[in-house]
Amino acid sequence: MRALLDSHTFIWMADSPEKLSRRARGVCEEASLVLSVASVWELAIKARLGRLTFTESIENYVLRQTRMGRHLDSPDPRSACGSGRRS
């Protein structure tokens, strides 16, 4: 089974799994997880606007999660992460 994560579920799963319902945690443990590039874009924009803070760049945060078995629906999230940068 594949599960498409929205941005807040992705963050909670990575940083605060206790915020997820028991059912959501079960899905995250058993499914092949997919994060939309649109969600990465949303995280990058919110980080740039100061609505989300990360201890590392959004690009590194997302790439670290993908190395832990979470998948993106695009082969390269860098383009979405770059949208949060100021020109």
N, C-alpha and C positions, 0 to 999 in steps of 0.2 A: 504494500500500500504506500502511496505517496501522499504527503500532506503539505499543502502550500501554507506557509506561515505568513502572518501579517507582521508588521514591524514591531508592535509591542510584544507579541508572543515570542518573536525572535529574541528580543532583549531580555524578557523575563526568563526564558528558557536558559539563556547564557549566563545571566547575572543573578537572577532571583527566582529560581524554579518554585520556591514555596508560594509565590504569587499565582501560579497556575492552578487550575482546578485539578483534581485527581484524574479526571477523564483526559484533560489536555496533556498532563504529564505522561499518561499512558500512551497517547498517540505519539508524543515526541520520542518516547523510548522505543516504540515498535515500528514506526513508519520511516520511510525514506523522506527526509525533510528537504523542502525546496523553499528558497527565499527568492521572491521576485526582484528583479533589478529595479522595478518601480519602488519597492520597499527600501532598497538600498538608497535610491535617490531621495526618498522621503527622509530617511535617517540623516543623510548628508545635509539636506536643506535645514532640518531642525537643529542640527549641530551648529551650522553656520549662523543661524538666528539666535543661538544661545538657549534654545528650548530643551536641548539634550546635551549632556556633557559626557565625554568618554575620557578614560585615562590614557588613551592613545588615539592616533588618527582614526577616523572612521574607516578608512581603507584598511589599515592594519587590523582593526577590530573585526571587520567582516571577513577578511582573509583568514584570520586566526580561527574564526568559527567554521569556515569552510574546511580548514585542515582537520577540524574535529569531527567531520562527517556530515556537516550541513551542506546542502548543495544550492547552487544558484541556477536560475533558469537561463543564464547567459554564461558563456565561457570566460568572460573577463569583466569583473565588477568595477574595474578602475574607471571606466567611462562614467558610470553612475556616481561613483564617489567624487569624481572631479566636478560634478555639477554643484556640489556644495561649496566649492572654493570661489573666492572672490577673484575677479579678473584683475 
